[in-house]
Amino acid sequence: MVVTAGGDIDRLLHNWAGAEDPAAAIHMAALREDVLEERQKTYLHSPYLESHEDAAKRVGEWLLQPNLTARIEGAFFAVSDPRLQEILSKGLRTA
């Protein structure tokens, strides 16, 4: 992951947000299943981010943005593979 390699998280999120293909939305939807909300703390739960709490928080909050929910929904209707639609559907339910 970019964070563990010392990369720029803002640049990553900006580029990811700009990726218009359904694959980007599928990845977002899949990661939403790992976003946890505990005691007013939202974060992406990942063993790779255990020592990067700020990044986990920023990515988790970013993944739950309402505009990404709309994007995931749009991708659901853009793909025809039922397996991919299932991932996207789960991503909508976890928002």
Backbone bond lengths (Angstrom), bond angles and torsions (degrees), N, CA, C in turn:
res aa  C-N    CA-C-N  psi(-1)  N-CA   C-N-CA  omega(-1)  CA-C   N-CA-C  phi
1 M - - - 1.438 - - 1.523 108.89 -
2 V 1.286 115.25 151.14 1.460 122.06 -177.52 1.523 111.68 -56.75
3 V 1.309 116.69 -40.58 1.467 121.25 -176.32 1.522 111.27 -61.77
4 T 1.312 117.25 -47.41 1.465 120.29 -176.84 1.526 111.70 -69.20
5 A 1.326 116.74 -19.31 1.462 120.85 177.52 1.525 111.91 -91.50
6 G 1.345 116.07 0.97 1.458 119.96 178.64 1.513 113.96 82.93
7 G 1.332 116.92 19.05 1.458 121.24 -179.26 1.518 113.19 -77.83
8 D 1.298 115.51 174.48 1.460 123.60 -177.31 1.527 110.11 -87.64
9 I 1.324 116.74 108.02 1.466 121.55 -177.10 1.524 111.90 -65.46
10 D 1.330 117.73 -36.31 1.464 120.28 178.48 1.527 110.97 -63.26
11 R 1.302 116.09 -42.19 1.468 120.46 178.42 1.527 110.50 -64.17
12 L 1.317 116.17 -42.75 1.460 120.58 177.83 1.522 111.02 -58.09
13 L 1.333 116.91 -51.85 1.464 120.20 -177.48 1.519 111.48 -64.26
14 H 1.332 117.27 -37.78 1.462 121.12 178.11 1.534 110.84 -62.37
15 N 1.319 116.45 -47.54 1.465 120.16 -179.90 1.522 112.16 -68.07
16 W 1.307 116.37 -37.17 1.466 120.59 178.94 1.524 109.48 -65.34
17 A 1.322 116.31 -41.57 1.469 120.53 178.47 1.529 110.85 -63.05
18 G 1.319 116.99 -31.75 1.455 120.72 -178.96 1.518 114.92 -84.11
19 A 1.311 117.21 -10.45 1.472 120.69 178.94 1.522 108.77 -74.69
20 E 1.310 115.93 113.67 1.465 120.34 -172.91 1.523 114.65 -89.14
21 D 1.303 118.23 -7.90 1.467 118.86 -176.76 1.526 111.49 -74.38
22 P 1.315 116.70 153.06 1.471 120.30 179.61 1.520 113.60 -59.71
23 A 1.326 118.61 -26.65 1.462 120.84 -179.39 1.531 111.34 -60.78
24 A 1.317 117.12 -36.74 1.473 120.35 178.41 1.528 109.88 -64.71
25 A 1.323 116.73 -43.01 1.466 120.50 179.04 1.523 111.45 -67.26
26 I 1.316 117.20 -34.81 1.469 120.84 177.72 1.534 109.42 -64.52
27 H 1.314 116.50 -42.42 1.465 120.26 178.38 1.527 110.28 -64.13
28 M 1.328 117.33 -42.77 1.464 121.02 177.18 1.524 110.69 -59.33
29 A 1.326 116.07 -46.38 1.467 120.90 -179.02 1.525 110.92 -61.42
30 A 1.325 116.71 -42.46 1.464 120.53 -179.53 1.529 110.77 -64.11
31 L 1.323 117.25 -40.64 1.464 120.15 -179.47 1.520 112.30 -71.94
32 R 1.322 117.61 -25.89 1.461 119.79 178.81 1.522 111.94 -58.85
33 E 1.313 117.03 -27.74 1.464 119.67 178.63 1.529 111.54 -65.26
34 D 1.328 117.00 -19.98 1.465 121.42 -179.27 1.524 113.22 -101.18
35 V 1.324 116.73 8.32 1.458 119.82 176.39 1.523 108.26 -86.16
36 L 1.319 115.88 126.14 1.460 121.92 -179.23 1.522 109.51 -113.14
37 E 1.317 114.74 146.11 1.455 121.00 175.21 1.523 107.48 -122.74
38 E 1.316 115.73 112.90 1.462 121.63 -177.81 1.521 109.85 -133.30
39 R 1.318 117.25 123.85 1.465 122.28 175.06 1.521 112.90 43.67
40 Q 1.286 116.12 57.77 1.464 123.45 179.07 1.525 112.85 61.88
41 K 1.308 116.89 25.93 1.457 122.02 176.63 1.527 107.83 -126.06
42 T 1.299 116.36 121.45 1.457 122.30 177.93 1.518 107.82 -111.45
43 Y 1.337 117.30 131.14 1.458 119.38 -179.06 1.527 110.86 -157.27
44 L 1.320 115.28 158.26 1.456 122.07 174.91 1.516 107.54 -83.86
45 H 1.326 116.67 116.65 1.458 121.40 179.44 1.529 108.54 -81.55
46 S 1.321 115.35 116.23 1.458 121.23 179.36 1.526 108.40 -154.13
47 P 1.320 117.37 134.10 1.463 118.75 177.69 1.530 112.03 -61.62
48 Y 1.318 117.35 -24.09 1.457 120.98 178.96 1.529 112.31 -73.41
49 L 1.326 116.75 -19.99 1.458 120.58 -176.36 1.524 113.70 -106.79
50 E 1.321 118.15 9.85 1.465 120.81 -178.28 1.523 112.69 -56.69
51 S 1.296 118.20 -34.83 1.467 120.59 179.39 1.532 112.05 -99.58
52 H 1.319 116.00 14.05 1.473 121.97 179.52 1.527 108.70 -130.38
53 E 1.316 115.86 61.71 1.466 120.66 -174.02 1.524 113.42 -59.81
54 D 1.318 117.61 -40.69 1.460 120.03 -178.91 1.525 111.14 -62.80
55 A 1.312 117.03 -44.19 1.463 120.95 178.98 1.522 110.94 -65.08
56 A 1.326 117.14 -41.16 1.470 120.83 178.88 1.522 110.21 -61.50
57 K 1.318 116.69 -39.51 1.461 121.46 178.50 1.524 110.69 -67.27
58 R 1.312 116.84 -46.22 1.462 120.20 -178.08 1.522 111.88 -63.86
59 V 1.318 117.28 -43.87 1.468 120.40 -179.97 1.527 110.28 -67.65
60 G 1.320 117.60 -42.63 1.466 120.74 179.31 1.519 112.05 -60.22
61 E 1.311 116.56 -46.53 1.467 120.15 178.55 1.523 110.90 -65.06
62 W 1.320 116.66 -40.09 1.461 121.35 179.79 1.531 110.79 -62.02
63 L 1.325 116.92 -41.42 1.465 120.58 -178.23 1.525 113.25 -64.88
64 L 1.320 118.31 -21.71 1.461 120.94 -177.93 1.529 113.48 -96.90
65 Q 1.312 117.56 10.11 1.468 120.52 178.21 1.527 110.73 -61.80
66 P 1.333 117.66 140.70 1.466 120.80 179.33 1.531 113.98 -58.53
67 N 1.334 117.86 -34.87 1.468 118.61 179.98 1.530 111.60 -66.71
68 L 1.331 117.78 -27.78 1.460 119.87 176.48 1.524 110.73 -74.59
69 T 1.322 116.97 -30.79 1.463 120.00 175.79 1.530 109.39 -61.60
70 A 1.320 116.58 -45.23 1.470 120.53 178.46 1.526 110.89 -63.31
71 R 1.300 115.89 -38.08 1.468 119.90 179.62 1.526 111.68 -66.60
72 I 1.322 116.91 -41.28 1.464 121.04 177.64 1.525 109.97 -63.96
73 E 1.319 116.31 -41.07 1.469 120.02 177.63 1.529 110.67 -61.99
74 G 1.316 117.22 -42.41 1.460 120.59 177.75 1.518 112.06 -62.13
75 A 1.326 116.88 -39.74 1.457 120.99 178.83 1.526 111.35 -65.95
76 F 1.333 116.22 -33.38 1.465 120.17 177.88 1.528 110.27 -55.81
77 F 1.326 116.45 -42.72 1.459 120.81 -178.43 1.530 112.64 -82.24
78 A 1.329 117.04 -12.22 1.466 120.65 -179.49 1.526 112.94 -88.92
79 V 1.329 117.52 -19.79 1.462 120.54 -179.44 1.522 109.39 -105.05
80 S 1.309 115.30 152.37 1.466 118.77 -179.73 1.528 112.89 -111.03
81 D 1.303 117.73 -9.89 1.459 121.88 -179.36 1.532 109.17 -75.68
82 P 1.335 117.80 119.07 1.463 120.71 -178.34 1.533 113.69 -59.72
83 R 1.323 117.30 -30.21 1.477 119.44 178.59 1.525 110.99 -66.97
84 L 1.326 116.06 -39.98 1.469 119.68 178.09 1.526 110.77 -71.36
85 Q 1.321 115.87 -37.16 1.469 119.26 176.71 1.533 110.75 -62.40
86 E 1.321 117.26 -35.11 1.465 120.52 178.34 1.532 110.96 -65.05
87 I 1.323 117.16 -42.52 1.467 120.76 177.62 1.523 109.64 -61.74
88 L 1.323 116.59 -45.13 1.459 120.68 179.82 1.523 111.07 -64.20
89 S 1.308 116.88 -40.80 1.472 120.94 179.07 1.518 111.21 -62.30
90 K 1.315 116.67 -43.41 1.476 120.19 177.51 1.519 110.68 -62.22
91 G 1.327 116.58 -37.73 1.453 121.01 178.26 1.514 112.61 -64.61
92 L 1.317 116.82 -30.15 1.455 120.70 176.53 1.525 110.76 -73.44
93 R 1.308 117.52 -37.99 1.457 121.53 -178.85 1.520 112.90 -69.92
94 T 1.335 116.94 -26.44 1.455 119.58 -176.93 1.524 112.61 -87.08
95 A 1.312 116.92 -2.84 1.481 119.70 -178.41 1.508 110.56 -80.30
